[in-house]
Amino acid sequence: MDIFGLHIPTGVMVMLVVFSVPLTWILSDFYLSLQKLKLEKGKSLSREDIQLLKKTLQKNEELEERVKALESIVTSLESDEKLLKEGK
């Protein structure tokens, strides 16, 4: 796979995607926890904070779906690889 003129092996690309999506999910989950903590301490959120929180919740749900899709792809690739090895 060529990206910005660099040849990146497909396996490396898959690993980058597999690890970047969960990392983003973890960071957004941390942000949500921080906002919940602010609310529990009685600090009110501004309208901008509320909008950002809504966007983050939506993005978090999207990332969860992407992680599930990636897990199924990786599992499928692993089973395909097993079948190929058994066939040789």
C-alpha positions in Angstrom: 0.0 0.0 0.0 1.4 3.4 -1.0 0.8 6.4 1.3 2.4 9.7 0.5 4.8 7.9 -1.9 5.9 5.4 0.8 5.3 1.7 0.5 3.8 0.4 3.7 3.2 -3.3 4.0 -0.5 -4.2 4.5 0.2 -6.0 7.8 1.8 -2.8 9.2 -1.1 -0.7 8.0 -3.6 -3.1 9.6 -1.7 -3.0 12.9 -1.6 0.8 12.8 -5.4 0.9 12.3 -6.0 -1.7 14.9 -4.0 0.1 17.6 -5.0 3.7 16.7 -8.8 3.2 16.9 -8.7 1.7 20.4 -6.3 4.4 21.6 -8.6 7.1 20.3 -11.5 5.3 22.0 -9.6 5.2 25.3 -8.7 8.9 25.1 -12.3 9.9 24.4 -13.5 7.7 27.2 -11.0 9.4 29.5 -12.4 12.8 28.4 -15.9 11.7 29.1 -14.9 10.5 32.6 -13.2 13.9 33.3 -16.4 15.8 32.3 -18.5 13.5 34.5 -16.2 14.2 37.4 -16.6 18.0 36.8 -20.3 17.6 37.0 -20.1 15.6 40.2 -18.0 18.3 41.8 -20.7 20.8 41.1 -19.0 22.7 38.3 -21.4 23.6 35.6 -20.6 23.1 32.0 -20.7 25.8 29.4 -22.8 25.4 26.3 -19.5 24.8 24.4 -18.6 22.0 26.9 -22.0 20.4 26.5 -21.8 20.5 22.7 -18.2 19.0 22.8 -19.4 16.4 25.2 -22.3 15.4 22.9 -19.8 15.2 19.9 -17.4 13.1 22.0 -20.2 10.7 23.0 -21.2 10.3 19.4 -17.6 9.8 18.3 -17.1 7.3 21.1 -20.0 5.3 19.9 -18.7 5.4 16.3 -15.3 4.3 17.5 -16.8 1.3 19.4 -18.4 0.2 16.1 -15.2 0.6 14.3 -13.3 -1.5 16.9 -15.9 -4.2 16.5 -15.5 -4.1 12.7 -11.7 -4.2 13.0 -11.9 -7.2 15.4 -14.0 -9.1 13.0 -11.6 -8.2 10.1 -8.6 -9.3 12.1 -10.3 -12.5 13.2 -11.3 -13.2 9.6 -7.7 -12.6 8.4 -6.3 -14.9 11.1 -8.7 -17.7 10.0 -7.9 -17.2 6.4 -4.2 -17.3 7.2 -4.7 -20.6 9.1 -6.6 -22.1 6.1 -3.8 -21.0 3.7 -1.1 -22.6 6.0 -3.1 -25.8 6.3 -3.5 -26.0 2.5 0.3 -25.9 1.9 
